[in-house]
Amino acid sequence: MHNHRKGSAPNYTNAALVMGLVNLLWIFGVIWALYGLPVVIAAGWCLNRGIDWIASRRR
């Protein structure tokens, strides 16, 4: 058996946040191209309300 110490796991938080932003931008771009800016604004507002709702439940 090997008695190697396991190192700490890498922190991928920044990479995950950047990729989340990239995905959000291209999805909003596709929605904008297909349906127009008002639908993108409404989707962003709904996402914001959903995030606020989740944050309020975690307290």
N, C-alpha and C positions, 0 to 999 in steps of 0.2 A: 504494500500500500504506500501511496505517496502522501506525505504530510505537508502538502503545499497550502499556504494560506491563500484564501480567496481574496482578491482585491475588491475594492468597491465598484459598484456598477457605474458605468458612464452616465453622465447627466445629459439627457437628450431633450431637456425642456425647451431650450432656445430653438433647436432644430424643428421640434414639433410645432412651436408657435409660428415660425417662419413659414413652414409648409402649410399650416392652417390658413395663414394670410394669403399665400399664393393660390390655394384652392378656392378660397372665398372670392378672390378677385376674378379668377377666370370664370367661376360660376356666375357671378354678378355680370360679367361681360357677356356671357351667353344669354342670360335672361334679358339684359338690356337690348341685345341685338334682335331677339325674338319678340319681345313684348313691350319694350320701351322703358324709359327712365322711371315713370311712376310706379311700375311694378317692382323695380329694383329698390326704390325708396320704401315701398310697403314691405318688401321682404326684409330689408334691413331693420325697419321698425319692429317687425315681428320677432326677428332674432334678438334684438335688444330687449324686448319685453320678456322673451323666454329666458334669456340669461339673467335678467333682473329677478325673475320669479324663482329660478333655481338658486340664486345667491341668497334670496330672502328665506328660503326653506332650509338652507345650510346653517343659519345662525341659531 
